[in-house]
Amino acid sequence: MSIATRRLLPTDALPLFDAYAAEMRGLLHGRAAARAAEAAALIAAAPAATLLGAFAGDAPIGFLVLLELPEIVFARCCGQIEDLFVLPAHRRRGAARALVAAAEAEGRARTWSHIRWFVPEGDMAAIALYERIAARTDWRAYILRLEPDASL
């Protein structure tokens, strides 16, 4: 079955948000994960957030959260992929690639300079895909945890 992408309403993504949180709990080391409804409310309230969905037929099987950010050096905007998730049963079938392509189309339509994202060093499947479809940067990523129990 082919994968289609389109905008996704946060309320339609609740089962995906629950599945994502459940998968990430292993990384949370006992910290409480947000409930899907809370995550949906955050995305709905964020003016710079776009929620894209991957669909198999009419069923949502994955999502991508895309943010618009200012790029001061070039006086343009850029995009940042904040979260990307595909249900385990639908992985390795092109859904993540389709979501990134949809993000690229969105960025081109908005005339962004680039789209960037972060990936954990241990996520080898994601890294293998990203190495094929994007250029690796020489930037370092840092995090200042303001609330350690609410951050990966």
Buried (B, 14 or more C-beta within 10 A) or exposed (E): EEBBBEEBEBEBBBEBBBBBBEEEEEEBEEEEBEEBEEBBBEBEEBEEBBBBBBBBEEEBBBBBBBBBEEBEEEEEBBBBBBBBBBBEEBBEBBBBBBBBBBBBEBBEEBEBBBBBBEBEEEEEEBBEBBEEEBEEEEEEEEEEEEEEEEEE
